[in-house]
Amino acid sequence: MIDFEYHHPTSLDEVFGLLDQHGEDARVLAGGTALVIQMKQRLLQPSHVVGLRRVSGLNTIESTADGVRIGALCTQRQIENSPVIRDELPLLAATFRKVATPRIRNMATVGGGLVNGDPNQDPPPSLIALGASAVLNSKSGDRVVPLEDFFIDYYETDVQQGEVLTSVLVPRAPAGSGSVYLKFLPRTADDYGTVSVAAVVSKEQDGSCKDVRIVLGSAGVTPIRATGAEDALRGKPLTDENIRAAASLVKDAVDPLDDFRGSAEYKTDMAVVFARRALEQAMAAIPSNPSGSARV
Ligand SMILES: Cc1cc2nc3c(=O)[nH]c(=O)nc-3n(C[C@H](O)[C@H](O)[C@H](O)COP(=O)(O)OP(=O)(O)OC[C@H]3O[C@@H](n4cnc5c(N)ncnc54)[C@H](O)[C@@H]3O)c2cc1C
């Protein structure tokens, strides 16, 4: 392990001051499940590590008029078990339950996972499918970035020097919608997905597709929204044939990496298969009572 100085500020102002003072030599630490490994592997060698754990107010979950505000320091386990999340955003509770093992989920945080920018992670597809945004704070102010625009490249996000992700704003899925997150795990139950798909579907009274969002993980250098497939389904009857045709367009959106979980070609084929299954399962989860809330 490299030598570094550990700071444990108790306020965001102190965090901003340390990030300002030490610039690119500083990194914030949340759960440490990614950063510590990257430091041990000498992929990152910060001289100053700024722990966020003692900063109060960053680990709360709050139901608001527009949705749910999730503090960046909430652990993944907190999301999985929160009664507010289970009730208002069941897709998220189900998605976080699929991350690795309880041991990891007890340490890893919502914000740390997002800023890490690993395209194989589970939460980003579901968060993007729900239309979530990241709140970034710095000493020069705040900005809100839709998660759809947050991931720039492999392990690269829109977070700028001096910024801290403080919360994630997640709108509730529209009434009368169904949603699902599928993770293809051919190896072990605690692995990253070979591909993964989040889908949120709502339908009109005549049974046609009112709106749909399809977002894939492990299918490129960032999470990928399959807008071509969405456009092909929106407004159309939700028949097997139309779902199959829309899912087949996912192959034009993805650009997976070859790795030990499968070749790019195999992952592309699996992305189509899992997109179809996700659409079918999301559609089946639409409540029969049209004003009912989304269920997974
Ligand atoms: C064995 C193992 C298995 C795993 N399996 C899965 C899996 O199946 N699915 C999955 O989705 N993930 C998996 N993960 C990844 C895990 O989800 C991430 O490591 C975790 O989400 C990172 O969160 P953290 O709080 O530990 O971040 P940290 O390690 O503390 O930080 C990660 C990065 O984010 C930055 N950062 C952290 N918080 C903030 C903030 N609030 N503002 C600005 N920057 C910040 C840090 O500087 C660092 O660059 C696995 C990890 C391990 C170790």
Ligand as a Chemical Component Dictionary entry (heavy atoms), coordinates in Angstrom:
data_LIG
# 
_chem_comp.id                   LIG 
_chem_comp.type                 NON-POLYMER 
_chem_comp.pdbx_formal_charge   0 
_chem_comp.three_letter_code    LIG 
# 
loop_
_chem_comp_atom.comp_id 
_chem_comp_atom.atom_id 
_chem_comp_atom.alt_atom_id 
_chem_comp_atom.type_symbol 
_chem_comp_atom.charge 
_chem_comp_atom.model_Cartn_x 
_chem_comp_atom.model_Cartn_y 
_chem_comp_atom.model_Cartn_z 
_chem_comp_atom.pdbx_ordinal 
LIG C1  C1  C 0 -15.572 -8.217 -4.178 1  
LIG C2  C2  C 0 -16.436 -7.136 -4.807 2  
LIG C3  C3  C 0 -17.541 -7.522 -5.551 3  
LIG C4  C4  C 0 -18.359 -6.551 -6.128 4  
LIG N1  N1  N 0 -19.453 -6.942 -6.855 5  
LIG C5  C5  C 0 -20.294 -5.993 -7.349 6  
LIG C6  C6  C 0 -21.494 -6.363 -8.046 7  
LIG O1  O1  O 0 -21.825 -7.532 -8.208 8  
LIG N2  N2  N 0 -22.283 -5.357 -8.523 9  
LIG C7  C7  C 0 -21.975 -4.031 -8.339 10 
LIG O2  O2  O 0 -22.743 -3.176 -8.749 11 
LIG N3  N3  N 0 -20.846 -3.675 -7.700 12 
LIG C8  C8  C 0 -20.011 -4.611 -7.205 13 
LIG N4  N4  N 0 -18.883 -4.238 -6.558 14 
LIG C9  C9  C 0 -18.477 -2.816 -6.614 15 
LIG C10 C10 C 0 -18.990 -2.049 -5.486 16 
LIG O3  O3  O 0 -20.371 -1.806 -5.731 17 
LIG C11 C11 C 0 -18.194 -0.746 -5.496 18 
LIG O4  O4  O 0 -16.884 -1.061 -5.093 19 
LIG C12 C12 C 0 -18.819 0.241  -4.562 20 
LIG O5  O5  O 0 -20.087 0.625  -5.043 21 
LIG C13 C13 C 0 -17.991 1.482  -4.383 22 
LIG O6  O6  O 0 -18.570 2.232  -3.326 23 
LIG P1  P1  P 0 -17.685 2.706  -2.108 24 
LIG O7  O7  O 0 -18.572 3.478  -1.233 25 
LIG O8  O8  O 0 -16.947 1.566  -1.480 26 
LIG O9  O9  O 0 -16.679 3.665  -2.893 27 
LIG P2  P2  P 0 -15.181 4.026  -2.567 28 
LIG O10 O10 O 0 -14.306 2.847  -2.812 29 
LIG O11 O11 O 0 -15.065 4.698  -1.250 30 
LIG O12 O12 O 0 -14.943 5.121  -3.710 31 
LIG C14 C14 C 0 -14.997 4.781  -5.098 32 
LIG C15 C15 C 0 -14.640 6.022  -5.920 33 
LIG O13 O13 O 0 -15.629 7.016  -5.786 34 
LIG C16 C16 C 0 -15.097 8.216  -5.202 35 
LIG N5  N5  N 0 -16.147 8.675  -4.301 36 
LIG C17 C17 C 0 -16.752 7.945  -3.330 37 
LIG N6  N6  N 0 -17.764 8.633  -2.791 38 
LIG C18 C18 C 0 -17.783 9.831  -3.410 39 
LIG C19 C19 C 0 -18.616 10.985 -3.279 40 
LIG N7  N7  N 0 -19.663 11.005 -2.436 41 
LIG N8  N8  N 0 -18.360 12.043 -4.066 42 
LIG C20 C20 C 0 -17.320 12.024 -4.934 43 
LIG N9  N9  N 0 -16.516 10.952 -5.116 44 
LIG C21 C21 C 0 -16.746 9.871  -4.361 45 
LIG C22 C22 C 0 -13.798 7.808  -4.544 46 
LIG O14 O14 O 0 -12.871 8.876  -4.500 47 
LIG C23 C23 C 0 -13.333 6.686  -5.477 48 
LIG O15 O15 O 0 -12.721 7.227  -6.622 49 
LIG C24 C24 C 0 -18.058 -5.173 -5.968 50 
LIG C25 C25 C 0 -16.917 -4.795 -5.216 51 
LIG C26 C26 C 0 -16.120 -5.756 -4.631 52 
LIG C27 C27 C 0 -14.930 -5.318 -3.818 53 
# 
loop_
_chem_comp_bond.comp_id 
_chem_comp_bond.atom_id_1 
_chem_comp_bond.atom_id_2 
_chem_comp_bond.value_order 
_chem_comp_bond.pdbx_ordinal 
LIG C1  C2  SING 1  
LIG C2  C3  SING 2  
LIG C2  C26 DOUB 3  
LIG C3  C4  DOUB 4  
LIG C4  N1  SING 5  
LIG C4  C24 SING 6  
LIG N1  C5  DOUB 7  
LIG C5  C6  SING 8  
LIG C5  C8  SING 9  
LIG C6  O1  DOUB 10 
LIG C6  N2  SING 11 
LIG N2  C7  SING 12 
LIG C7  O2  DOUB 13 
LIG C7  N3  SING 14 
LIG N3  C8  DOUB 15 
LIG C8  N4  SING 16 
LIG N4  C9  SING 17 
LIG N4  C24 SING 18 
LIG C9  C10 SING 19 
LIG C10 O3  SING 20 
LIG C10 C11 SING 21 
LIG C11 O4  SING 22 
LIG C11 C12 SING 23 
LIG C12 O5  SING 24 
LIG C12 C13 SING 25 
LIG C13 O6  SING 26 
LIG O6  P1  SING 27 
LIG P1  O7  DOUB 28 
LIG P1  O8  SING 29 
LIG P1  O9  SING 30 
LIG O9  P2  SING 31 
LIG P2  O10 DOUB 32 
LIG P2  O11 SING 33 
LIG P2  O12 SING 34 
LIG O12 C14 SING 35 
LIG C14 C15 SING 36 
LIG C15 O13 SING 37 
LIG C15 C23 SING 38 
LIG O13 C16 SING 39 
LIG C16 N5  SING 40 
LIG C16 C22 SING 41 
LIG N5  C17 SING 42 
LIG N5  C21 SING 43 
LIG C17 N6  DOUB 44 
LIG N6  C18 SING 45 
LIG C18 C19 SING 46 
LIG C18 C21 DOUB 47 
LIG C19 N7  SING 48 
LIG C19 N8  DOUB 49 
LIG N8  C20 SING 50 
LIG C20 N9  DOUB 51 
LIG N9  C21 SING 52 
LIG C22 O14 SING 53 
LIG C22 C23 SING 54 
LIG C23 O15 SING 55 
LIG C24 C25 DOUB 56 
LIG C25 C26 SING 57 
LIG C26 C27 SING 58 
# 
